[in-house]
Amino acid sequence: MSNSSQETIRIYTGSSMLAKGLVSRLNDIGISPIERNDNESSVQAGFTAGVPAQVMLFIRKDQLPKAQETIETYLKEIGEK
């Protein structure tokens, strides 16, 4: 795989609970997003930073065309778009 196909793009930033719903929908179409939770990481390291219960979801750039409709539909359903 080329490096460009492994580049990621952020598709969502928000509550952990809502992120899990989007992850589930993306899993249904064969995409496994990367979840980043800076607050959880900082707590484990012994200091605090970031926003509690806020996560960021990323997917590979080459997955965006397949995921775009699912992302947009979900965000509309939860009132984020």
GUDODO-427620 format. One record per residue: residue number from 1; residue in three letters; y, x, z of N, C-alpha, C in turn. Coordinates in pm, 1 decimal. Example, Ala and Ser with C-alpha at 12.3 -4.5 7.8 and 13.67 -1.06 7.14 Angstrom:
2
<1 'ALA' <-569.0 1319.0 780.0> <-450.0 1230.0 780.0> <-330.0 1320.0 780.0>>,
<2 'SER' <-225.0 1285.0 708.0> <-106.0 1367.0 714.0> <3.0 1290.0 787.0>>,
//
This chain:
81
<1 'MET' <-116.8 83.1 0.0> <0.0 0.0 0.0> <124.0 88.2 0.0>>,
<2 'SER' <223.6 51.7 -76.2> <346.7 128.9 -78.4> <428.7 101.6 45.9>>,
<3 'ASN' <520.7 192.7 76.7> <606.2 174.0 193.9> <690.5 48.2 182.6>>,
<4 'SER' <735.2 14.1 60.1> <821.6 -102.1 45.1> <748.3 -231.4 81.6>>,
<5 'SER' <618.0 -237.8 61.8> <545.0 -359.2 96.6> <522.5 -370.0 247.1>>,
<6 'GLN' <547.7 -260.7 319.6> <529.8 -264.0 463.8> <661.6 -282.7 537.9>>,
<7 'GLU' <774.0 -288.3 466.7> <901.1 -315.4 530.9> <899.3 -458.1 583.3>>,
<8 'THR' <966.1 -478.2 695.5> <966.9 -611.3 755.4> <1106.0 -673.1 749.5>>,
<9 'ILE' <1106.7 -803.3 764.4> <1230.4 -879.4 767.8> <1222.7 -976.4 885.2>>,
<10 'ARG' <1334.2 -989.3 957.4> <1337.1 -1081.4 1070.9> <1353.0 -1223.3 1017.5>>,
<11 'ILE' <1266.2 -1313.2 1063.4> <1269.9 -1451.2 1015.5> <1312.2 -1550.0 1122.7>>,
<12 'TYR' <1310.4 -1507.4 1248.7> <1346.9 -1599.7 1356.3> <1383.6 -1520.9 1480.9>>,
<13 'THR' <1486.4 -1567.1 1550.4> <1521.3 -1518.0 1682.4> <1548.4 -1640.5 1767.7>>,
<14 'GLY' <1478.5 -1652.8 1878.4> <1498.9 -1768.1 1964.6> <1395.2 -1773.5 2074.5>>,
<15 'SER' <1378.4 -1892.0 2127.1> <1289.9 -1908.0 2243.2> <1144.4 -1877.5 2206.6>>,
<16 'SER' <1075.7 -1827.8 2305.3> <934.6 -1793.8 2288.4> <851.7 -1916.5 2251.3>>,
<17 'MET' <882.5 -2029.5 2312.9> <806.9 -2152.0 2287.5> <821.3 -2196.1 2141.3>>,
<18 'LEU' <943.3 -2196.1 2089.5> <964.2 -2236.3 1950.4> <906.4 -2133.6 1853.8>>,
<19 'ALA' <912.5 -2007.3 1891.2> <855.4 -1901.8 1806.6> <705.1 -1921.9 1790.6>>,
<20 'LYS' <638.8 -1963.2 1897.6> <493.7 -1984.0 1890.9> <457.6 -2094.3 1790.3>>,
<21 'GLY' <541.3 -2196.7 1780.4> <519.2 -2301.4 1681.0> <528.0 -2247.9 1539.7>>,
<22 'LEU' <627.1 -2161.5 1515.3> <642.0 -2101.7 1382.8> <526.7 -2006.7 1353.0>>,
<23 'VAL' <486.1 -1929.9 1452.2> <371.0 -1839.6 1434.3> <248.1 -1919.5 1393.4>>,
<24 'SER' <225.4 -2031.6 1460.0> <109.9 -2115.8 1428.8> <114.1 -2164.4 1284.0>>,
<25 'ARG' <230.5 -2210.0 1241.1> <243.5 -2257.9 1102.2> <220.3 -2145.4 1002.0>>,
<26 'LEU' <273.9 -2028.5 1032.3> <254.2 -1915.4 940.6> <109.0 -1870.3 940.0>>,
<27 'ASN' <44.2 -1872.7 1054.6> <-98.4 -1839.2 1060.3> <-179.9 -1933.2 971.9>>,
<28 'ASP' <-139.5 -2060.4 967.6> <-209.9 -2159.1 885.2> <-206.6 -2124.1 736.4>>,
<29 'ILE' <-104.1 -2050.2 693.6> <-96.1 -2011.1 551.2> <-134.5 -1864.8 530.7>>,
<30 'GLY' <-195.6 -1804.9 632.6> <-249.3 -1669.4 618.4> <-152.3 -1556.8 646.7>>,
<31 'ILE' <-43.5 -1585.0 718.8> <54.3 -1481.6 752.2> <56.4 -1464.5 903.7>>,
<32 'SER' <47.3 -1339.3 948.7> <51.2 -1308.7 1091.6> <180.5 -1235.4 1123.8>>,
<33 'PRO' <280.2 -1307.4 1175.4> <408.0 -1243.7 1206.2> <396.6 -1142.5 1319.7>>,
<34 'ILE' <491.4 -1051.3 1322.6> <503.7 -954.6 1430.8> <604.0 -1013.3 1530.0>>,
<35 'GLU' <565.3 -1020.5 1656.1> <652.7 -1075.0 1759.8> <709.1 -961.6 1843.1>>,
<36 'ARG' <841.2 -961.5 1859.3> <906.2 -858.8 1940.3> <982.7 -927.0 2052.7>>,
<37 'ASN' <952.0 -886.3 2175.0> <1015.0 -942.4 2293.7> <1074.1 -826.1 2372.9>>,
<38 'ASP' <1203.3 -797.9 2349.2> <1267.5 -683.7 2414.9> <1272.6 -698.6 2565.8>>,
<39 'ASN' <1293.0 -819.9 2615.4> <1300.0 -840.8 2759.8> <1166.8 -807.8 2825.1>>,
<40 'GLU' <1057.9 -855.8 2768.5> <924.8 -828.4 2824.0> <896.8 -678.3 2823.7>>,
<41 'SER' <932.9 -610.7 2716.3> <910.9 -466.1 2707.5> <991.3 -391.4 2812.4>>,
<42 'SER' <1116.6 -432.7 2833.3> <1201.0 -363.0 2930.2> <1152.8 -386.2 3073.4>>,
<43 'VAL' <1104.1 -505.5 3102.3> <1051.2 -534.2 3235.3> <929.4 -446.1 3262.1>>,
<44 'GLN' <842.3 -432.1 3163.1> <723.4 -349.0 3179.8> <759.4 -202.2 3198.9>>,
<45 'ALA' <872.8 -160.5 3139.9> <915.8 -21.3 3152.5> <992.7 4.1 3282.4>>,
<46 'GLY' <1028.3 -102.3 3355.3> <1093.8 -85.7 3482.5> <1243.4 -108.8 3481.1>>,
<47 'PHE' <1296.6 -157.3 3372.1> <1438.5 -192.6 3368.9> <1453.9 -320.2 3287.9>>,
<48 'THR' <1569.2 -383.7 3299.9> <1586.3 -509.6 3228.3> <1695.5 -498.1 3123.5>>,
<49 'ALA' <1669.9 -559.6 3010.4> <1765.8 -568.0 2899.9> <1719.8 -680.9 2810.9>>,
<50 'GLY' <1806.6 -727.3 2727.0> <1768.0 -835.2 2637.8> <1785.7 -970.2 2704.0>>,
<51 'VAL' <1747.3 -1072.8 2632.5> <1761.9 -1209.7 2679.5> <1624.2 -1261.7 2720.7>>,
<52 'PRO' <1609.9 -1310.3 2844.5> <1479.8 -1360.8 2887.8> <1429.5 -1473.2 2798.3>>,
<53 'ALA' <1300.8 -1472.6 2769.8> <1232.2 -1575.3 2691.6> <1279.8 -1582.9 2547.4>>,
<54 'GLN' <1347.9 -1479.1 2498.8> <1389.4 -1477.0 2358.8> <1305.6 -1373.9 2284.4>>,
<55 'VAL' <1254.7 -1415.1 2169.6> <1172.9 -1326.1 2088.6> <1227.9 -1321.5 1946.5>>,
<56 'MET' <1186.4 -1219.0 1876.6> <1217.3 -1205.6 1735.2> <1085.3 -1203.0 1659.2>>,
<57 'LEU' <1081.5 -1273.8 1547.5> <963.1 -1273.1 1462.6> <996.7 -1202.2 1332.0>>,
<58 'PHE' <903.7 -1119.3 1288.1> <917.4 -1045.1 1163.7> <794.9 -1068.7 1077.7>>,
<59 'ILE' <814.3 -1063.1 946.4> <702.5 -1060.5 852.2> <731.5 -951.2 750.6>>,
<60 'ARG' <629.0 -911.2 676.3> <650.3 -814.8 569.0> <734.9 -878.5 459.8>>,
<61 'LYS' <822.9 -801.4 400.6> <910.8 -853.2 295.5> <832.5 -916.0 181.2>>,
<62 'ASP' <717.4 -858.5 149.1> <639.6 -913.1 37.3> <575.1 -1047.5 71.1>>,
<63 'GLN' <576.6 -1088.0 198.6> <522.2 -1217.8 238.6> <627.2 -1328.6 236.5>>,
<64 'LEU' <753.9 -1292.0 224.5> <860.9 -1390.7 233.5> <850.8 -1502.2 129.7>>,
<65 'PRO' <822.4 -1474.3 2.6> <812.1 -1585.3 -92.4> <707.9 -1690.0 -51.6>>,
<66 'LYS' <596.5 -1644.6 1.9> <491.4 -1737.0 44.5> <532.6 -1813.2 170.9>>,
<67 'ALA' <609.5 -1749.1 258.2> <644.1 -1806.6 387.5> <772.1 -1889.3 386.5>>,
<68 'GLN' <857.9 -1869.2 288.0> <992.0 -1926.9 288.3> <994.6 -2078.1 313.5>>,
<69 'GLU' <915.3 -2153.6 240.6> <916.0 -2299.7 255.7> <870.6 -2341.5 396.0>>,
<70 'THR' <767.7 -2276.4 447.0> <717.0 -2306.8 580.2> <823.3 -2278.7 686.1>>,
<71 'ILE' <891.8 -2166.5 673.6> <996.8 -2129.8 768.5> <1110.1 -2231.7 764.5>>,
<72 'GLU' <1157.8 -2261.9 645.5> <1269.6 -2356.0 631.5> <1235.0 -2494.5 684.5>>,
<73 'THR' <1115.5 -2541.7 653.9> <1072.1 -2672.3 702.6> <1066.6 -2675.3 854.4>>,
<74 'TYR' <1008.4 -2572.9 914.4> <997.0 -2566.7 1060.0> <1134.8 -2562.9 1125.5>>,
<75 'LEU' <1223.5 -2479.3 1074.2> <1356.8 -2468.9 1132.9> <1433.7 -2599.5 1124.9>>,
<76 'LYS' <1416.3 -2673.3 1015.3> <1480.1 -2805.5 1004.1> <1422.3 -2901.8 1106.5>>,
<77 'GLU' <1290.5 -2899.1 1124.0> <1223.9 -2989.1 1218.6> <1269.0 -2966.5 1362.5>>,
<78 'ILE' <1297.4 -2840.9 1397.4> <1338.2 -2813.2 1535.6> <1490.6 -2813.5 1551.3>>,
<79 'GLY' <1561.0 -2843.6 1442.7> <1706.6 -2853.8 1449.5> <1778.9 -2722.2 1449.4>>,
<80 'GLU' <1715.3 -2617.8 1398.5> <1776.8 -2485.3 1394.8> <1847.2 -2457.0 1263.0>>,
<81 'LYS' <1832.2 -2544.6 1166.7> <1891.5 -2520.6 1034.7> <1946.8 -2646.1 977.9>>,
//
